[in-house]
Amino acid sequence: MEEIINKVEQSGILTLDLLSYKPEKKEILAFDMVPYLFHGYLLQEKLFRAEMSLIDWQEYRGKEVVIYCSNDAIVPYWAYVFVSSLLQAHAAFICFGPQADHQLLIWTERVKSIDYGLYKDQKVVLKARSEVPEAIYVTATTKLMEQVQSLMWGEAGSPIMIHKRKKTI
């Protein structure tokens, strides 16, 4: 009986599955400004600062945090900056965005923080998955293009060539 040869393994193609970086919604801590606004719509600076001093920021230690406002209150920009400054010493990552975008914001940040140096001069295929938004693929592609010998899309066994670096003499 002939030995089965795994040609994909022999090809040296590395697969990057971006779905593995997707955060679970329970992993994301959200900081909603509304509970700290007077009647949920008005920011009173003295009251707001007093409320912020009562928060136990330790619950955000090492967490990925998204700051947002869940209603259409007009919150001055400095208030978001202030909350961010208080979270900075505790949270692993902080960003701002609408509630519907929390998962995408964190996912994008995780993809940006991949050590792309591991793919230097390698053949890399971005695993095709319908669950991965286009924005995530675009983010990874911009980082990979600086490193890879060739970039492909699909599956390692039958990828679509996206980019191949020209050899320099």
Disulfide bonds with the S-S distance in Angstrom:
none
